[in-house]
Amino acid sequence: MADTNNFKNKILSQLGQENLDRLAGIEVSLMAELGTVRVPLKSVLEYVNGTIVNLNKKNNETINIYLDNVLIARGEIVAVNKNFGVKITEIVDCQ
């Protein structure tokens, strides 16, 4: 299993504990990208309820996780009660 403090340790090494403590309460946007696709606008204009859009990811392929539009991790989609969740499988190097 991945080190649960890995991301925190990477941030600590860049910011230091005092700066991290100051920033820790700030809310940020975390996004898990299921997949993407490029389609002609003409196709989008023809979408109706029930239209299925094929994405560039295969079933069970890892997804990207972004913190304020910066890639920070990769993971797998999991079910959490009646919601979706993401199990982090890799922390990526943040620049």
N, C-alpha and C positions, 0 to 999 in steps of 0.2 A: 504494500500500500504506500502511496506517496506521502512524503513528509507534510503534515498539515500546516506546519509553520514555514514552509518553503517560501511562499510569496511574501509573508511578513518579514522573513529574514532578508530577502532581496531588497525590500523597501527600506528596512532598517539600515542596511549597509550603505544606502545612498543618502538617506535623510538624517539618520541619527534618531535616538529615542526621544529626545526633547521635541524635535520637529514633528515626528510621527504622532506624539501625544497631542500636539496642537491641532493636527489635521484629522485625527481619528473620528471626530464627531461630524465631519462634513458628509452630507449625503451625496452619493455619486450614482451614475446610471450604469447598471450592469446589463449587458445584452448577450443572449445566446443566439447565435445565428444558425438557424436550421438549414438554410441553403439559399442560393440565389439563382437567378435565371435572367437572361436578356431576351426580351421579346419585342416585336414591333408594336408600337402604340396601337396600330390597327387591331391587333389581337386583343390587347387589354380592353379596348372599347367594346369588344364583343363578349366580354365576360358576363355571366349571369350567375345567380345562385346555383351552386352545384358544380360550377366549372372546376376542374382539377388542373392545377398548375404543376408541372413536373419541375423539380428543383435539381441542382447539380450534385446533390449528395445522395449516396446510396443508403438503404436501410442499414442501421447499426454502424455507420461511418461516424467518426468523431466530428464534433461541431466546434466552432470557434466561440470563445467567450471574450467579450470586450468590456473594458472599463473606460467609460467616456470615450468610446471609439478607438481605444488602443487595445490591441490584442494582448491578453495577459495569460490565457490558458486555453486548453482544449478539453473536451469532455464528451460524455455519453448521455443521451436523453434517458431519463428514468421516470417511472410513475411514482408520485408521492400522494397517497390517498386519491383524491379526484383531480389532482393537478399534475402538471409536468414539472420535472426538476432536471438538474444537470449534475452528474457525478464528474468531478474534476479528475482527469487522468494525467494531465501534464501541465505544469506551470512553465510558460515560455519566458525567455529572457526579455526583460523590458528595457527599452532604451530611452 
